[in-house]
Amino acid sequence: MKKIKEEFEEETERVEEDFEEPQKDLKLGEFKLNDNAVLVVKKTNYKGQDRIDFRVWLNSAKYKGPTKQGFVLTMDKIDDFVDTINSMKKKLEENKVA
């Protein structure tokens, strides 16, 4: 009887793992673009793959919510993206007009 109970508990744990709730989005930050638009950065999960979503959100009289403007990076591209931004910043600083 004890063995049956252990097998049942193990199977229950496996089933519960299979039906875990999907991860919710995690807002990482935002950047105000103008009076009606904000760039929102979120960690999302699509088909089991974590991603970083950069999306323009509007808050105007006509529309409130996300737009098609934006892009998504998979987690393996984040370091490359940060390196590119840092390189761009360095180039801009080197070419500043006094």
MOPAC internal coordinates of N, CA, C and O (Angstrom, degrees):
PM7 1SCF
backbone

  N    0.0000 0     0.00 0     0.00 0    0    0    0
  C    1.4525 1     0.00 0     0.00 0    1    0    0
  C    1.5225 1   111.10 1     0.00 0    2    1    0
  O    1.2310 1   120.66 1   141.57 1    3    2    1
  N    1.3401 1   116.34 1   -38.43 1    3    2    1
  C    1.4497 1   120.95 1  -179.53 1    5    3    2
  C    1.5314 1   110.28 1   -63.31 1    6    5    3
  O    1.2310 1   120.23 1   139.13 1    7    6    5
  N    1.3244 1   117.17 1   -40.87 1    7    6    5
  C    1.4670 1   121.52 1   179.92 1    9    7    6
  C    1.5358 1   110.56 1   -63.41 1   10    9    7
  O    1.2310 1   119.67 1   138.61 1   11   10    9
  N    1.2966 1   118.23 1   -41.39 1   11   10    9
  C    1.4672 1   122.25 1   178.80 1   13   11   10
  C    1.5216 1   109.72 1   -62.12 1   14   13   11
  O    1.2310 1   120.66 1   136.79 1   15   14   13
  N    1.3271 1   116.34 1   -43.21 1   15   14   13
  C    1.4683 1   120.81 1  -179.94 1   17   15   14
  C    1.5371 1   110.04 1   -62.93 1   18   17   15
  O    1.2310 1   119.65 1   137.33 1   19   18   17
  N    1.3297 1   118.26 1   -42.67 1   19   18   17
  C    1.4650 1   122.06 1   178.97 1   21   19   18
  C    1.5302 1   110.87 1   -63.53 1   22   21   19
  O    1.2310 1   120.32 1   136.60 1   23   22   21
  N    1.3320 1   117.00 1   -43.40 1   23   22   21
  C    1.4592 1   121.04 1   178.64 1   25   23   22
  C    1.5285 1   110.65 1   -63.14 1   26   25   23
  O    1.2310 1   120.31 1   139.50 1   27   26   25
  N    1.3123 1   117.01 1   -40.50 1   27   26   25
  C    1.4568 1   121.48 1   178.68 1   29   27   26
  C    1.5342 1   110.35 1   -62.76 1   30   29   27
  O    1.2310 1   120.53 1   135.00 1   31   30   29
  N    1.3306 1   116.60 1   -45.00 1   31   30   29
  C    1.4635 1   120.53 1  -179.91 1   33   31   30
  C    1.5353 1   111.21 1   -64.13 1   34   33   31
  O    1.2310 1   120.24 1   139.53 1   35   34   33
  N    1.3345 1   117.15 1   -40.47 1   35   34   33
  C    1.4548 1   120.47 1   177.87 1   37   35   34
  C    1.5291 1   111.06 1   -63.03 1   38   37   35
  O    1.2310 1   120.73 1   136.16 1   39   38   37
  N    1.3230 1   116.21 1   -43.84 1   39   38   37
  C    1.4595 1   120.86 1  -179.96 1   41   39   38
  C    1.5269 1   109.95 1   -65.20 1   42   41   39
  O    1.2310 1   120.06 1   139.76 1   43   42   41
  N    1.3114 1   117.50 1   -40.24 1   43   42   41
  C    1.4655 1   121.70 1   178.26 1   45   43   42
  C    1.5193 1   110.25 1   -60.86 1   46   45   43
  O    1.2310 1   119.99 1   136.52 1   47   46   45
  N    1.3306 1   117.62 1   -43.48 1   47   46   45
  C    1.4633 1   121.21 1   177.97 1   49   47   46
  C    1.5222 1   111.23 1   -61.39 1   50   49   47
  O    1.2310 1   119.79 1   137.69 1   51   50   49
  N    1.3322 1   118.01 1   -42.31 1   51   50   49
  C    1.4676 1   121.47 1   179.10 1   53   51   50
  C    1.5276 1   110.86 1   -63.06 1   54   53   51
  O    1.2310 1   120.27 1   137.39 1   55   54   53
  N    1.3141 1   117.09 1   -42.61 1   55   54   53
  C    1.4637 1   121.05 1  -179.99 1   57   55   54
  C    1.5218 1   109.99 1   -65.54 1   58   57   55
  O    1.2310 1   120.10 1   137.23 1   59   58   57
  N    1.3310 1   117.41 1   -42.77 1   59   58   57
  C    1.4620 1   120.83 1   179.80 1   61   59   58
  C    1.5247 1   110.33 1   -62.98 1   62   61   59
  O    1.2310 1   119.61 1   141.53 1   63   62   61
  N    1.3300 1   118.35 1   -38.47 1   63   62   61
  C    1.4657 1   121.61 1   178.11 1   65   63   62
  C    1.5188 1   110.65 1   -63.78 1   66   65   63
  O    1.2310 1   120.26 1   141.07 1   67   66   65
  N    1.3340 1   117.11 1   -38.93 1   67   66   65
  C    1.4599 1   120.98 1  -179.93 1   69   67   66
  C    1.5234 1   112.24 1   -66.51 1   70   69   67
  O    1.2310 1   120.16 1   153.13 1   71   70   69
  N    1.3204 1   117.31 1   -26.87 1   71   70   69
  C    1.4569 1   121.35 1  -176.34 1   73   71   70
  C    1.5234 1   112.63 1  -108.26 1   74   73   71
  O    1.2310 1   120.53 1  -153.31 1   75   74   73
  N    1.3347 1   116.60 1    26.69 1   75   74   73
  C    1.4605 1   118.92 1   176.43 1   77   75   74
  C    1.5158 1   108.81 1   -61.73 1   78   77   75
  O    1.2310 1   121.07 1   -33.36 1   79   78   77
  N    1.3346 1   115.56 1   146.64 1   79   78   77
  C    1.4545 1   119.71 1   177.13 1   81   79   78
  C    1.5179 1   109.06 1   -66.26 1   82   81   79
  O    1.2310 1   120.49 1   -37.66 1   83   82   81
  N    1.3301 1   116.67 1   142.34 1   83   82   81
  C    1.4568 1   118.61 1   177.91 1   85   83   82
  C    1.5268 1   110.31 1   -63.62 1   86   85   83
  O    1.2310 1   121.16 1   -30.98 1   87   86   85
  N    1.3399 1   115.39 1   149.02 1   87   86   85
  C    1.4450 1   119.58 1   179.41 1   89   87   86
  C    1.5103 1   109.72 1   -62.62 1   90   89   87
  O    1.2310 1   121.09 1   -39.14 1   91   90   89
  N    1.3240 1   115.53 1   140.86 1   91   90   89
  C    1.4484 1   119.81 1   176.64 1   93   91   90
  C    1.5174 1   108.85 1   -84.33 1   94   93   91
  O    1.2310 1   121.11 1   -21.99 1   95   94   93
  N    1.3232 1   115.49 1   158.01 1   95   94   93
  C    1.4542 1   120.31 1   176.95 1   97   95   94
  C    1.5211 1   109.50 1   -63.57 1   98   97   95
  O    1.2310 1   121.04 1   -33.08 1   99   98   97
  N    1.3208 1   115.62 1   146.92 1   99   98   97
  C    1.4590 1   121.76 1   177.90 1  101   99   98
  C    1.5192 1   107.65 1  -120.56 1  102  101   99
  O    1.2310 1   120.65 1   -67.58 1  103  102  101
  N    1.3373 1   116.36 1   112.42 1  103  102  101
  C    1.4603 1   120.63 1   179.62 1  105  103  102
  C    1.5260 1   108.18 1   -71.52 1  106  105  103
  O    1.2310 1   120.62 1   -55.42 1  107  106  105
  N    1.3255 1   116.41 1   124.58 1  107  106  105
  C    1.4568 1   121.71 1  -177.98 1  109  107  106
  C    1.5236 1   112.18 1   -98.55 1  110  109  107
  O    1.2310 1   120.83 1   152.30 1  111  110  109
  N    1.3167 1   116.02 1   -27.70 1  111  110  109
  C    1.4643 1   119.21 1   179.70 1  113  111  110
  C    1.5051 1   111.43 1   172.66 1  114  113  111
  O    1.2310 1   121.78 1    -3.96 1  115  114  113
  N    1.3282 1   114.20 1   176.04 1  115  114  113
  C    1.4555 1   119.53 1   176.73 1  117  115  114
  C    1.5196 1   109.37 1  -150.97 1  118  117  115
  O    1.2310 1   121.30 1   -23.02 1  119  118  117
  N    1.3349 1   115.12 1   156.98 1  119  118  117
  C    1.4554 1   122.60 1  -177.52 1  121  119  118
  C    1.5236 1   107.32 1  -137.04 1  122  121  119
  O    1.2310 1   120.65 1   -60.31 1  123  122  121
  N    1.3331 1   116.36 1   119.69 1  123  122  121
  C    1.4622 1   120.28 1  -178.81 1  125  123  122
  C    1.5237 1   109.63 1   -71.91 1  126  125  123
  O    1.2310 1   120.40 1   -56.11 1  127  126  125
  N    1.3250 1   116.85 1   123.89 1  127  126  125
  C    1.4555 1   122.34 1   179.78 1  129  127  126
  C    1.5276 1   111.63 1   -92.11 1  130  129  127
  O    1.2310 1   120.95 1   138.15 1  131  130  129
  N    1.3231 1   115.80 1   -41.85 1  131  130  129
  C    1.4750 1   122.34 1   175.45 1  133  131  130
  C    1.5283 1   107.71 1  -161.58 1  134  133  131
  O    1.2310 1   120.14 1    11.26 1  135  134  133
  N    1.3224 1   117.33 1  -168.74 1  135  134  133
  C    1.4689 1   120.36 1  -176.07 1  137  135  134
  C    1.5236 1   113.33 1   -62.53 1  138  137  135
  O    1.2310 1   120.09 1   153.34 1  139  138  137
  N    1.3442 1   117.44 1   -26.66 1  139  138  137
  C    1.4651 1   120.81 1  -175.54 1  141  139  138
  C    1.5209 1   114.90 1  -113.67 1  142  141  139
  O    1.2310 1   119.74 1   177.07 1  143  142  141
  N    1.3325 1   118.10 1    -2.93 1  143  142  141
  C    1.4650 1   119.67 1  -173.66 1  145  143  142
  C    1.5289 1   111.83 1  -133.74 1  146  145  143
  O    1.2310 1   121.82 1   -38.67 1  147  146  145
  N    1.3456 1   114.12 1   141.33 1  147  146  145
  C    1.4588 1   121.90 1   179.62 1  149  147  146
  C    1.5250 1   107.62 1  -134.59 1  150  149  147
  O    1.2310 1   120.50 1   -43.33 1  151  150  149
  N    1.3273 1   116.64 1   136.67 1  151  150  149
  C    1.4611 1   120.96 1   171.97 1  153  151  150
  C    1.5257 1   106.65 1   -88.60 1  154  153  151
  O    1.2310 1   120.72 1   -64.10 1  155  154  153
  N    1.3287 1   116.23 1   115.90 1  155  154  153
  C    1.4557 1   121.98 1  -178.75 1  157  155  154
  C    1.5286 1   108.56 1  -105.12 1  158  157  155
  O    1.2310 1   121.03 1   -48.09 1  159  158  157
  N    1.3270 1   115.63 1   131.91 1  159  158  157
  C    1.4646 1   121.51 1   179.00 1  161  159  158
  C    1.5238 1   107.75 1  -111.94 1  162  161  159
  O    1.2310 1   120.73 1   -57.41 1  163  162  161
  N    1.3404 1   116.22 1   122.59 1  163  162  161
  C    1.4659 1   121.80 1  -177.72 1  165  163  162
  C    1.5213 1   110.74 1  -132.43 1  166  165  163
  O    1.2310 1   121.14 1   -32.57 1  167  166  165
  N    1.3166 1   115.43 1   147.43 1  167  166  165
  C    1.4615 1   120.61 1   167.44 1  169  167  166
  C    1.5233 1   105.18 1   -88.97 1  170  169  167
  O    1.2310 1   120.65 1   -55.47 1  171  170  169
  N    1.3189 1   116.36 1   124.53 1  171  170  169
  C    1.4592 1   121.41 1  -179.60 1  173  171  170
  C    1.5225 1   109.22 1  -124.99 1  174  173  171
  O    1.2310 1   121.37 1    -6.79 1  175  174  173
  N    1.3110 1   114.99 1   173.21 1  175  174  173
  C    1.4576 1   120.22 1   176.67 1  177  175  174
  C    1.5231 1   107.69 1  -133.70 1  178  177  175
  O    1.2310 1   120.69 1   -55.68 1  179  178  177
  N    1.3251 1   116.29 1   124.32 1  179  178  177
  C    1.4577 1   121.50 1   179.62 1  181  179  178
  C    1.5151 1   108.52 1  -126.04 1  182  181  179
  O    1.2310 1   120.96 1   -61.53 1  183  182  181
  N    1.3105 1   115.78 1   118.47 1  183  182  181
  C    1.4735 1   122.33 1  -179.19 1  185  183  182
  C    1.5261 1   111.42 1    52.04 1  186  185  183
  O    1.2310 1   121.04 1  -138.06 1  187  186  185
  N    1.3311 1   115.61 1    41.94 1  187  186  185
  C    1.4578 1   121.24 1   176.19 1  189  187  186
  C    1.5174 1   114.91 1    82.00 1  190  189  187
  O    1.2310 1   119.98 1  -177.89 1  191  190  189
  N    1.3370 1   117.65 1     2.11 1  191  190  189
  C    1.4592 1   120.80 1  -178.97 1  193  191  190
  C    1.5313 1   109.96 1  -110.27 1  194  193  191
  O    1.2310 1   120.83 1   -55.97 1  195  194  193
  N    1.3456 1   116.01 1   124.03 1  195  194  193
  C    1.4596 1   120.46 1   177.23 1  197  195  194
  C    1.5200 1   109.80 1   -71.41 1  198  197  195
  O    1.2310 1   121.27 1   -40.62 1  199  198  197
  N    1.3292 1   115.17 1   139.38 1  199  198  197
  C    1.4589 1   122.39 1  -179.19 1  201  199  198
  C    1.5187 1   109.72 1  -142.72 1  202  201  199
  O    1.2310 1   121.23 1   -18.87 1  203  202  201
  N    1.3267 1   115.24 1   161.13 1  203  202  201
  C    1.4557 1   121.36 1   172.23 1  205  203  202
  C    1.5235 1   106.85 1  -110.93 1  206  205  203
  O    1.2310 1   121.13 1   -57.09 1  207  206  205
  N    1.3331 1   115.44 1   122.91 1  207  206  205
  C    1.4605 1   122.15 1  -177.03 1  209  207  206
  C    1.5260 1   109.34 1  -106.58 1  210  209  207
  O    1.2310 1   120.51 1   -56.81 1  211  210  209
  N    1.3262 1   116.62 1   123.19 1  211  210  209
  C    1.4603 1   123.91 1   174.23 1  213  211  210
  C    1.5252 1   105.58 1  -105.79 1  214  213  211
  O    1.2310 1   119.76 1   -69.03 1  215  214  213
  N    1.3211 1   118.06 1   110.97 1  215  214  213
  C    1.4585 1   120.49 1  -172.12 1  217  215  214
  C    1.5270 1   110.62 1  -135.51 1  218  217  215
  O    1.2310 1   120.09 1   -43.90 1  219  218  217
  N    1.3354 1   117.44 1   136.10 1  219  218  217
  C    1.4547 1   122.27 1   174.16 1  221  219  218
  C    1.5241 1   108.26 1   -81.18 1  222  221  219
  O    1.2310 1   121.20 1   -52.58 1  223  222  221
  N    1.3201 1   115.31 1   127.42 1  223  222  221
  C    1.4625 1   122.54 1   176.13 1  225  223  222
  C    1.5218 1   108.19 1  -112.35 1  226  225  223
  O    1.2310 1   120.97 1   -42.50 1  227  226  225
  N    1.3320 1   115.75 1   137.50 1  227  226  225
  C    1.4598 1   121.15 1   178.41 1  229  227  226
  C    1.5231 1   110.77 1  -105.80 1  230  229  227
  O    1.2310 1   121.95 1   -29.17 1  231  230  229
  N    1.3134 1   113.86 1   150.83 1  231  230  229
  C    1.4575 1   120.65 1   174.18 1  233  231  230
  C    1.5265 1   106.09 1  -140.16 1  234  233  231
  O    1.2310 1   121.24 1  -104.35 1  235  234  233
  N    1.3398 1   115.22 1    75.65 1  235  234  233
  C    1.4580 1   120.89 1  -178.38 1  237  235  234
  C    1.5214 1   109.74 1  -121.60 1  238  237  235
  O    1.2310 1   121.14 1    -3.70 1  239  238  237
  N    1.3089 1   115.43 1   176.30 1  239  238  237
  C    1.4670 1   120.19 1   179.18 1  241  239  238
  C    1.5270 1   111.10 1   -64.75 1  242  241  239
  O    1.2310 1   120.08 1   147.54 1  243  242  241
  N    1.3341 1   117.45 1   -32.46 1  243  242  241
  C    1.4655 1   121.54 1  -177.22 1  245  243  242
  C    1.5235 1   113.40 1   -84.06 1  246  245  243
  O    1.2310 1   119.96 1   145.96 1  247  246  245
  N    1.3540 1   117.67 1   -34.04 1  247  246  245
  C    1.4613 1   119.96 1  -174.22 1  249  247  246
  C    1.5198 1   110.88 1  -151.95 1  250  249  247
  O    1.2310 1   121.09 1   -41.30 1  251  250  249
  N    1.3119 1   115.52 1   138.70 1  251  250  249
  C    1.4546 1   122.10 1   175.04 1  253  251  250
  C    1.5270 1   107.55 1  -128.86 1  254  253  251
  O    1.2310 1   120.28 1   -60.94 1  255  254  253
  N    1.3400 1   117.08 1   119.06 1  255  254  253
  C    1.4522 1   119.68 1   178.58 1  257  255  254
  C    1.5111 1   112.72 1   144.05 1  258  257  255
  O    1.2310 1   120.88 1     7.98 1  259  258  257
  N    1.3399 1   115.91 1  -172.02 1  259  258  257
  C    1.4648 1   120.29 1  -177.78 1  261  259  258
  C    1.5228 1   111.64 1   -73.20 1  262  261  259
  O    1.2310 1   121.36 1   -26.57 1  263  262  261
  N    1.3247 1   115.00 1   153.43 1  263  262  261
  C    1.4624 1   121.00 1   177.17 1  265  263  262
  C    1.5301 1   108.74 1  -113.42 1  266  265  263
  O    1.2310 1   120.91 1    -1.44 1  267  266  265
  N    1.3228 1   115.87 1   178.56 1  267  266  265
  C    1.4629 1   120.92 1   175.03 1  269  267  266
  C    1.5246 1   110.66 1   -78.31 1  270  269  267
  O    1.2310 1   120.82 1   165.63 1  271  270  269
  N    1.3305 1   116.04 1   -14.37 1  271  270  269
  C    1.4618 1   120.01 1  -179.26 1  273  271  270
  C    1.5121 1   110.22 1   -72.10 1  274  273  271
  O    1.2310 1   120.70 1   -59.46 1  275  274  273
  N    1.3133 1   116.26 1   120.54 1  275  274  273
  C    1.4477 1   120.46 1   178.81 1  277  275  274
  C    1.5134 1   110.16 1   152.55 1  278  277  275
  O    1.2310 1   121.59 1     5.19 1  279  278  277
  N    1.3165 1   114.56 1  -174.81 1  279  278  277
  C    1.4626 1   120.15 1   179.16 1  281  279  278
  C    1.5168 1   109.15 1  -155.88 1  282  281  279
  O    1.2310 1   121.64 1   -16.22 1  283  282  281
  N    1.3257 1   114.47 1   163.78 1  283  282  281
  C    1.4597 1   121.89 1  -178.04 1  285  283  282
  C    1.5263 1   108.57 1  -125.57 1  286  285  283
  O    1.2310 1   121.02 1   -42.32 1  287  286  285
  N    1.3331 1   115.65 1   137.68 1  287  286  285
  C    1.4663 1   121.55 1   174.90 1  289  287  286
  C    1.5151 1   109.10 1  -118.13 1  290  289  287
  O    1.2310 1   120.84 1   -42.34 1  291  290  289
  N    1.3130 1   116.00 1   137.66 1  291  290  289
  C    1.4614 1   119.10 1   171.38 1  293  291  290
  C    1.5236 1   107.40 1   -76.45 1  294  293  291
  O    1.2310 1   120.90 1   -21.35 1  295  294  293
  N    1.3177 1   115.88 1   158.65 1  295  294  293
  C    1.4606 1   120.71 1  -173.42 1  297  295  294
  C    1.5298 1   112.24 1   -60.49 1  298  297  295
  O    1.2310 1   119.98 1   149.71 1  299  298  297
  N    1.3266 1   117.65 1   -30.29 1  299  298  297
  C    1.4671 1   119.62 1  -179.24 1  301  299  298
  C    1.5288 1   113.00 1   -72.05 1  302  301  299
  O    1.2310 1   119.83 1   171.37 1  303  302  301
  N    1.3356 1   117.93 1    -8.63 1  303  302  301
  C    1.4647 1   122.16 1  -179.85 1  305  303  302
  C    1.5301 1   113.10 1  -101.32 1  306  305  303
  O    1.2310 1   119.89 1   174.61 1  307  306  305
  N    1.3203 1   117.81 1    -5.39 1  307  306  305
  C    1.4642 1   120.97 1  -174.40 1  309  307  306
  C    1.5261 1   111.65 1   -61.69 1  310  309  307
  O    1.2310 1   119.52 1   132.89 1  311  310  309
  N    1.3136 1   118.52 1   -47.11 1  311  310  309
  C    1.4655 1   120.75 1  -178.82 1  313  311  310
  C    1.5268 1   110.90 1   -61.40 1  314  313  311
  O    1.2310 1   120.14 1   139.08 1  315  314  313
  N    1.3360 1   117.34 1   -40.92 1  315  314  313
  C    1.4671 1   120.65 1   177.44 1  317  315  314
  C    1.5260 1   110.79 1   -63.08 1  318  317  315
  O    1.2310 1   120.53 1   140.21 1  319  318  317
  N    1.3202 1   116.59 1   -39.79 1  319  318  317
  C    1.4608 1   121.12 1   179.56 1  321  319  318
  C    1.5294 1   110.16 1   -64.49 1  322  321  319
  O    1.2310 1   120.03 1   133.74 1  323  322  321
  N    1.3116 1   117.55 1   -46.26 1  323  322  321
  C    1.4686 1   121.56 1   179.28 1  325  323  322
  C    1.5286 1   110.29 1   -62.75 1  326  325  323
  O    1.2310 1   120.32 1   137.74 1  327  326  325
  N    1.3219 1   116.98 1   -42.26 1  327  326  325
  C    1.4705 1   120.52 1   177.51 1  329  327  326
  C    1.5299 1   110.88 1   -60.55 1  330  329  327
  O    1.2310 1   120.23 1   139.58 1  331  330  329
  N    1.3212 1   117.16 1   -40.42 1  331  330  329
  C    1.4666 1   121.26 1   179.31 1  333  331  330
  C    1.5190 1   110.64 1   -65.19 1  334  333  331
  O    1.2310 1   120.10 1   136.35 1  335  334  333
  N    1.3211 1   117.41 1   -43.65 1  335  334  333
  C    1.4724 1   121.38 1   178.61 1  337  335  334
  C    1.5296 1   109.88 1   -61.95 1  338  337  335
  O    1.2310 1   120.31 1   135.05 1  339  338  337
  N    1.3280 1   117.01 1   -44.95 1  339  338  337
  C    1.4660 1   120.35 1   179.19 1  341  339  338
  C    1.5228 1   111.60 1   -62.77 1  342  341  339
  O    1.2310 1   120.30 1   141.30 1  343  342  341
  N    1.3266 1   117.04 1   -38.70 1  343  342  341
  C    1.4607 1   121.63 1   177.74 1  345  343  342
  C    1.5283 1   110.61 1   -65.16 1  346  345  343
  O    1.2310 1   120.57 1   138.15 1  347  346  345
  N    1.3206 1   116.52 1   -41.85 1  347  346  345
  C    1.4610 1   120.92 1   177.24 1  349  347  346
  C    1.5252 1   110.51 1   -62.05 1  350  349  347
  O    1.2310 1   120.31 1   136.16 1  351  350  349
  N    1.3156 1   117.01 1   -43.84 1  351  350  349
  C    1.4623 1   121.68 1  -179.85 1  353  351  350
  C    1.5324 1   110.38 1   -61.71 1  354  353  351
  O    1.2310 1   120.52 1   136.78 1  355  354  353
  N    1.3240 1   116.61 1   -43.22 1  355  354  353
  C    1.4584 1   121.52 1   179.18 1  357  355  354
  C    1.5273 1   111.05 1   -62.09 1  358  357  355
  O    1.2310 1   120.26 1   135.72 1  359  358  357
  N    1.3352 1   117.10 1   -44.28 1  359  358  357
  C    1.4593 1   121.08 1   177.92 1  361  359  358
  C    1.5180 1   111.64 1   -61.97 1  362  361  359
  O    1.2310 1   120.36 1   138.86 1  363  362  361
  N    1.3131 1   116.92 1   -41.14 1  363  362  361
  C    1.4691 1   120.74 1   179.17 1  365  363  362
  C    1.5326 1   110.37 1   -64.91 1  366  365  363
  O    1.2310 1   120.31 1   138.26 1  367  366  365
  N    1.3247 1   117.02 1   -41.74 1  367  366  365
  C    1.4642 1   120.49 1   179.11 1  369  367  366
  C    1.5266 1   111.17 1   -65.16 1  370  369  367
  O    1.2310 1   120.14 1   141.53 1  371  370  369
  N    1.3363 1   117.34 1   -38.47 1  371  370  369
  C    1.4638 1   122.21 1   179.70 1  373  371  370
  C    1.5349 1   111.67 1   -67.28 1  374  373  371
  O    1.2310 1   120.41 1   151.54 1  375  374  373
  N    1.3232 1   116.82 1   -28.46 1  375  374  373
  C    1.4645 1   121.12 1  -176.70 1  377  375  374
  C    1.5200 1   113.57 1  -103.08 1  378  377  375
  O    1.2310 1   120.03 1  -162.64 1  379  378  377
  N    1.3272 1   117.55 1    17.36 1  379  378  377
  C    1.4741 1   120.99 1   178.93 1  381  379  378
  C    1.5145 1   109.21 1   -65.16 1  382  381  379
  O    1.2310 1   121.59 1   -39.54 1  383  382  381
  N    1.3040 1   114.57 1   140.46 1  383  382  381
  C    1.4478 1   120.31 1   174.55 1  385  383  382
  C    1.5135 1   107.73 1   -93.33 1  386  385  383
  O    1.2310 1   120.80 1   -51.76 1  387  386  385
  N    1.3387 1   116.08 1   128.24 1  387  386  385
  C    1.4741 1   120.60 1  -176.15 1  389  387  386
  C    1.5011 1   111.36 1   -75.02 1  390  389  387
  O    1.2310 1   120.10 1   180.00 1  391  390  389

